[in-house]
Amino acid sequence: ALPEKKMIFKGLTVNKEDMSNLMLTPQIHYPLSGGSALITFEEAKVAQRIIEMREHTVELGCGELEELEQCRVRVQAVPMDILLPSALEIRLTQSSRSILVSDLPSLDISKEALLDKLELFFSKTKNGGSEVESREFLEDSDQVVLTFAEDGVAEPLIERGRIEVPIGKGKYKVKISPCMSGDISNLQLQPSRCPRTVLLLGIPDVLSEESMRDALEIHFQRASRGGGEVDALAYVPAGRTGVAVFVEDRG
C-alpha cells in the first residue's frame, strides 16, 4: 500500500458539460439625444420611485444668471430600457492557408522584429513552410497569425503541433494551432430594464453644461424629493448628441 500523503489541488475546476459554453459580457452603446440626461442611483428602489413620480420640477437657483434665481424647469423621468443578447450562434470556419502561432517567448525585441523572425523561418520549405503572404499579432494577445500564399502548407504544420524556431541566440518551441474565424449566424435580443438608471427628458438649454449637471444632481439626491445617493450622472445639452455605454452591473 502506498503511504498517505496530503495534497492540495490549486486551480479552476469546471463541469465537463459546461466547457463549450460561451460567456458574454455585454457592452451596450446607446445614443442620447440633446436635452436628456442619464442618472444612476446607488439603490434600485430610488430609481423606481423617481420613475413612478414621472414629472419633476428642478430648481435652477445657482446664481449663474440673475433672472434664473427662482427659475424652475420641468423634466420627465422614464425607465432606461436597452436590448441585450439572449441567444447567440457563431459559425466557425478554419482557414486553409493560415496558422496560429502561440507560446511565443518573451524576449527583449520589438514585435516587428519577432514577426520578421517568424516569417523568415516559416517561409522556408525545409521547415515545412512556404511564402508568407501576411503576418500579424492578434489584438490584445501574444499570438500571431501567419497566412501563406498557397494552400496545403498550413495543415501539415498544424499536425506537427509544436515546432522549434531559432530566435536570436536561442531556440524556442512554439505552438501551431488552426486559425479559426467566426461569423454571427444568429443573434436574438430581448429588452432589459436598467434597475438603477433613469432617463431624464425635456431638459431646456438654459444653463451651462456643468451648472445644469450640478442642478440635476442636487435635486435628485434629496430624499425630500424622492431621490437618493447618485452614483453617476451624464447630461447632453440641447443641440448636441451623446453615447452612453452600459456594462454589466456587478454591484
C-alpha positions in Angstrom: 0.0 0.0 0.0 1.2 3.5 -0.8 1.8 5.8 2.2 -0.8 8.5 2.8 0.2 12.0 1.5 -1.7 15.2 2.0 -2.2 17.0 -1.3 -3.6 20.5 -2.2 -5.0 21.0 -5.6 -5.0 24.6 -6.8 -6.8 25.8 -9.9 -10.2 26.1 -11.5 -12.5 23.1 -11.8 -15.4 23.1 -14.2 -18.0 20.7 -15.2 -17.2 18.9 -18.5 -20.6 19.7 -19.9 -20.1 23.5 -19.3 -16.8 23.7 -21.2 -18.4 24.5 -24.5 -20.4 27.4 -23.1 -19.7 30.9 -24.3 -19.7 33.7 -21.7 -20.9 37.0 -22.9 -20.1 40.3 -21.2 -22.4 42.9 -22.7 -21.3 46.4 -23.5 -24.2 48.4 -25.0 -23.7 51.7 -26.8 -26.9 53.8 -26.5 -27.4 57.1 -28.4 -28.6 60.0 -26.3 -30.4 63.0 -27.9 -29.9 66.6 -26.8 -31.8 67.8 -23.8 -31.6 64.5 -21.9 -29.6 63.0 -19.0 -28.9 59.6 -17.5 -28.8 59.3 -13.8 -27.8 56.2 -11.9 -28.6 55.8 -8.3 -26.9 53.6 -5.7 -30.2 51.9 -4.9 -32.7 50.5 -7.4 -35.7 51.4 -5.2 -34.8 55.1 -5.6 -34.7 54.8 -9.4 -38.1 53.1 -9.3 -39.5 55.9 -7.1 -38.3 58.6 -9.4 -39.8 56.8 -12.4 -43.2 56.4 -10.7 -43.3 60.2 -9.9 -42.6 60.7 -13.6 -42.6 64.6 -13.7 -40.1 66.5 -11.6 -39.6 70.3 -11.0 -35.9 71.1 -10.8 -34.8 74.5 -9.3 -32.1 76.3 -11.1 -31.1 78.8 -8.4 -27.4 78.5 -9.0 -26.6 82.3 -9.4 -25.3 81.9 -12.9 -27.9 84.3 -14.3 -29.8 86.8 -12.0 -33.1 86.2 -13.7 -32.8 82.4 -13.2 -32.5 82.7 -9.4 -36.1 81.5 -8.9 -36.3 79.7 -12.3 -37.6 76.1 -12.4 -37.8 73.6 -15.2 -39.9 70.5 -15.6 -38.2 67.3 -16.7 -39.7 63.8 -17.3 -38.3 60.6 -15.8 -38.7 57.4 -17.8 -37.2 53.9 -17.4 -34.0 53.1 -19.2 -34.7 50.1 -21.5 -31.9 48.5 -23.6 -31.6 45.4 -25.8 -29.4 42.6 -24.5 -28.4 39.4 -26.4 -30.5 36.4 -25.3 -29.1 33.9 -27.8 -26.1 33.9 -30.0 -24.9 31.4 -32.6 -21.5 31.7 -34.2 -20.4 29.7 -37.3 -16.7 28.8 -37.0 -14.6 28.1 -40.1 -11.0 27.0 -40.3 -8.6 28.9 -42.6 -6.9 26.7 -45.2 -3.9 28.9 -45.6 -3.4 30.4 -42.0 -1.9 29.1 -38.8 -2.0 30.5 -35.2 1.4 30.7 -33.6 1.4 30.8 -29.7 3.6 30.2 -26.7 6.0 32.8 -28.0 9.0 33.6 -25.9 9.2 36.9 -24.0 12.3 38.5 -25.5 13.8 42.0 -25.4 12.9 42.6 -29.1 10.1 44.5 -30.8 7.0 42.8 -32.1 8.0 43.7 -35.7 11.4 42.0 -35.2 9.7 38.9 -33.8 7.3 38.9 -36.8 10.4 39.1 -39.1 12.0 36.1 -37.4 8.8 34.0 -37.7 8.2 35.0 -41.4 11.9 34.1 -42.2 11.5 30.6 -40.6 8.1 29.7 -41.9 8.8 30.9 -45.4 11.5 28.2 -45.9 10.3 24.9 -47.5 12.9 22.9 -45.4 11.0 24.0 -42.3 7.7 22.9 -43.8 6.7 26.4 -44.8 6.2 28.4 -47.9 5.9 32.1 -49.0 4.2 34.1 -46.2 1.6 36.4 -47.5 0.8 38.3 -44.3 1.6 38.2 -40.6 0.0 40.0 -37.7 -0.3 39.9 -33.9 -3.9 39.3 -32.7 -5.3 42.3 -30.9 -4.7 42.2 -27.1 -2.8 38.9 -27.5 0.6 37.4 -27.7 -0.4 35.1 -30.6 0.5 35.6 -34.2 -1.5 34.7 -37.4 0.6 33.7 -40.4 -1.1 33.4 -43.7 0.7 31.5 -46.6 0.4 32.4 -50.2 -0.8 28.9 -51.2 -3.0 26.1 -49.9 -1.7 22.9 -48.4 1.0 24.4 -46.2 -0.9 25.1 -43.0 -2.4 21.6 -42.4 1.0 19.7 -42.1 2.3 22.4 -39.8 -0.8 22.2 -37.6 -0.4 18.4 -37.4 3.2 18.8 -36.0 1.7 20.8 -33.1 5.0 22.2 -31.9 8.0 23.5 -33.8 11.4 24.7 -32.6 12.1 28.1 -34.0 15.5 29.9 -33.7 15.1 33.4 -32.5 18.2 35.4 -31.7 20.7 33.2 -29.9 18.1 30.7 -28.6 15.7 28.1 -29.9 12.1 28.1 -28.7 9.3 25.6 -29.1 6.2 27.5 -30.4 2.7 26.0 -30.6 1.0 25.7 -34.0 -2.8 25.7 -34.0 -5.6 26.1 -36.6 -6.7 29.6 -37.3 -10.4 29.9 -36.8 -12.7 32.7 -37.8 -16.3 33.2 -36.6 -19.3 34.8 -38.1 -22.5 35.5 -36.2 -25.2 33.4 -37.8 -28.0 34.1 -35.4 -28.5 36.8 -32.8 -31.6 37.2 -30.6 -32.2 40.3 -28.4 -34.5 40.9 -25.6 -35.4 44.2 -23.8 -33.9 44.6 -20.4 -34.6 47.4 -17.9 -31.7 49.0 -16.0 -32.7 48.8 -12.4 -30.7 51.7 -11.1 -30.7 54.1 -14.1 -33.3 56.7 -15.1 -33.5 58.6 -18.3 -34.5 62.3 -17.9 -36.1 64.1 -20.9 -37.1 67.6 -21.9 -34.2 69.5 -20.3 -34.1 73.0 -21.7 -30.8 74.6 -22.6 -30.8 77.5 -20.1 -27.6 76.8 -18.1 -24.1 75.8 -18.9 -23.5 72.0 -19.1 -21.7 71.9 -15.7 -24.3 74.0 -13.9 -27.2 72.0 -15.3 -25.5 68.8 -14.3 -25.0 70.1 -10.8 -28.6 71.3 -10.5 -29.9 67.9 -11.6 -27.7 66.0 -9.2 -28.5 68.3 -6.3 -32.3 67.9 -6.9 -32.3 64.1 -7.4 -30.1 63.3 -4.4 -32.5 64.9 -2.0 -34.7 62.4 -0.1 -37.4 65.0 0.4 -37.9 65.0 -3.4 -37.9 61.2 -3.7 -34.3 60.9 -4.6 -31.2 59.3 -3.0 -27.5 58.9 -3.4 -26.4 59.4 -7.0 -23.8 57.1 -8.4 -23.3 58.7 -11.8 -24.9 61.4 -13.9 -24.4 62.3 -17.6 -26.1 65.2 -19.3 -26.3 66.0 -23.0 -27.3 69.7 -23.8 -29.9 70.5 -26.4 -28.5 70.7 -29.9 -25.9 68.0 -29.2 -25.8 64.2 -29.1 -24.0 61.7 -26.9 -23.4 58.0 -26.5 -23.9 56.1 -23.2 -22.0 52.9 -22.6 -23.8 50.3 -20.4 -21.7 47.5 -18.9 -22.7 44.6 -16.6 -23.7 45.7 -13.1 -21.5 43.9 -10.7 -22.8 45.8 -7.7 
